[in-house]
Amino acid sequence: MRVDELRHIAAGLVFEHGDEAGNYARRVIADYESRGVHERAQFWQLLCVLLDDIAANRLDPDATITIH
């Protein structure tokens, strides 16, 4: 999945659910980690970073981002 697609998903979740989107993501991360599904937990961790940044206005949800 491209970073731009992740940003789009995160922006939609924040727009729809606000801060609760990040809370949900953290619950999903904990659940996957507890079950040993680390790859999925990592995906949600990345999504959670974007959710938090968008919710805190540190990331413009319409701007193109680059991850190095």
C-alpha positions as CSV (number, residue, x, y, z in Angstrom):
1,M,0.0,0.0,0.0
2,R,1.3,3.4,-0.9
3,V,1.8,6.1,1.8
4,D,-0.7,8.4,0.0
5,E,-3.3,5.6,0.3
6,L,-2.6,5.3,4.1
7,R,-2.9,9.1,4.4
8,H,-6.2,9.0,2.6
9,I,-7.5,6.2,4.9
10,A,-6.3,8.0,8.0
11,A,-7.8,11.3,6.9
12,G,-11.2,9.7,6.3
13,L,-11.2,8.0,9.7
14,V,-10.3,11.2,11.5
15,F,-12.9,13.1,9.5
16,E,-15.6,10.5,10.4
17,H,-14.6,9.6,14.0
18,G,-12.3,12.3,15.3
19,D,-10.0,11.4,18.2
20,E,-11.8,8.1,18.6
21,A,-10.1,6.8,15.4
22,G,-6.7,6.9,17.2
23,N,-8.2,5.2,20.2
24,Y,-9.6,2.4,18.1
25,A,-6.3,2.0,16.3
26,R,-4.5,1.6,19.6
27,R,-6.9,-1.1,20.7
28,V,-6.4,-3.0,17.4
29,I,-2.6,-2.8,17.8
30,A,-2.8,-4.2,21.3
31,D,-5.1,-7.0,20.1
32,Y,-2.9,-8.0,17.2
33,E,0.2,-7.8,19.4
34,S,-1.4,-10.0,22.0
35,R,-2.2,-12.6,19.4
36,G,1.2,-12.5,17.8
37,V,0.0,-10.9,14.5
38,H,2.9,-8.5,14.4
39,E,2.7,-7.6,10.7
40,R,-0.9,-6.4,11.0
41,A,0.0,-4.6,14.3
42,Q,2.8,-2.7,12.5
43,F,0.3,-1.6,9.8
44,W,-2.0,-0.2,12.4
45,Q,0.9,1.4,14.2
46,L,1.8,3.3,11.1
47,L,-1.9,4.2,10.6
48,C,-2.1,5.4,14.2
49,V,0.8,7.8,13.7
50,L,-1.0,9.4,10.8
51,L,-4.3,9.4,12.7
52,D,-2.7,11.2,15.6
53,D,-0.8,13.7,13.4
54,I,-3.9,14.6,11.4
55,A,-6.1,14.9,14.6
56,A,-3.5,17.2,16.2
57,N,-3.2,19.3,13.0
58,R,0.5,18.4,12.6
59,L,-0.2,16.8,9.2
60,D,-2.4,18.4,6.5
61,P,-4.7,15.5,5.4
62,D,-4.7,16.9,1.8
63,A,-0.9,17.3,1.5
64,T,1.3,14.8,-0.2
65,I,3.7,13.2,2.2
66,T,7.0,11.3,1.8
67,I,8.3,8.7,4.2
68,H,12.0,8.0,4.0
